Structures are given as structure tokens and as C-alpha cells.
Amino acid sequence: MANSVVIIALFLVAVTKFIDYTAKYHSNWLMALSLKTNSKDTREYNSKLRKQRQLIEENHSISAQDNYAKWTKNNRQLDKLKIELSELDSKIKLNSKNLHAIFHKLKLITLTLPFFVFKIWKGKEIVYYLPTNDTFPYLISGVWNNGWLHLVLTPLNYILGRQTSMSTKVGVSFGIWIWALTNVISNIESLIKFLLFTEKIEAPKVTSQK
């Protein structure tokens, strides 16, 4: 059972990290999906945009004085196209915004909440056992075995005069294991970001004053 819990946890962590690492591409992916799901409006927008460019080029190529009627007609069409393009642009952006909202809700329902419930549900399950029950001090071993709640229960039991005894076998609970794993991953990420992606700040040049 412990092996299956670890495998499921590693899978969920991997999926979560993949989504985090690709976050900067999500907008592009969702925009591409939005254009496909709203292809009719997109085609209409592109068609009107081409027409707008043609009319602008045509107006630049003719004289307003010599071709006043044509120039005025083009301007009326341009004003109309501007309004239509603005409406289509708002419609396309709204569709993209809705897709973003659906994506975040889907992530919450299918990943974030299930992972949280899984950690609560399997939190006290032992992932592996320590060689002896005195490998670490009593308080630390209790945390490994029972989770962070042990820090609260130990002084409470002492105040109430309850005797607490450590099991002959002390293990690391899933809750502590997943907490340690995610913290190690976060520290490695921070270290890599600092070493490879942080811009170096050059020391200021000191000029000697004569």
C-alpha cells in the first residue's frame, strides 16, 4: 500500500510541476485553442482586417481633392470596419478569458483538490520505517510517525498527565514525507534559478581621484 501511495504522490507532484514549468506557455496554448473553437469569428476578423488595410492603402494612393467621393466612401467603410473589428476582438478575447477560467477550474477540480484530499487521507500512513525507535529524539520521531499534530499533542498529554509511549517501530508518515519532498524540490528549483537564471550584477567601477 505504501508503494502505491508514493507512486500516486510522485505522479501528482510531477504533473503539478509540469504545469508550473509550462505556465508561461499556457496563454499561447489557450489562445490557439480559442482561435480553433471560435474559428468563424477569427476568419471574419482576419477578413475585415485585410479589407481595412486595403482601404487604407487605397486612400493613401489617391488624392482626396481629385477623388473626393471615393475617398469619403472609403472613410465611411473604414469607420464601420473599425467598430466591427473592435466588437469581434472583444468577442474573441472574452472567449479566451472563458477558456482560461475553465482551465483554472479544471486544474483545481482534477489536480489541486484531489492532491490535497489525498495528502489528508493518507497523511498518517507509514511510507517506510526507521531502523530503530531511538534513531531520533522522541519529539522528532513522533513528528515523523504522526505528523505535525504530534507537536501539539505531546505538551497537551504532559499537562493532562497522560503517558505516551513510542512504538517499537517508528516510521516516516506520508504527510511528513510529501512535505519534505516538496520542500527539497522547491529548494533545488531556487538554487538552479539562482545559479543559472539570475543575472550577474557587476561591481561598480572605482575611479581614482587625482
Buried (B, 14 or more C-beta within 10 A) or exposed (E): EBEEBBEBBEEBBEBBEEBEEEEEEBEEEBBEBBBEBBEEBBEBBEEBBEBBEEBEEEBEEEEEEEBEEBBEEBEEBBEEBEEBBEEBEEBBEEBBEEBBEEBEEEBEEEBBEBBEEBBEEBBBBBBEBBEEBEEBEBEEBBBBBBBEEBBEBBEEEEEEEEEEEEEEEBBBBBBBBBBEBBEEEEEEEEEEEEEEEEEEEEEEEEEEEE
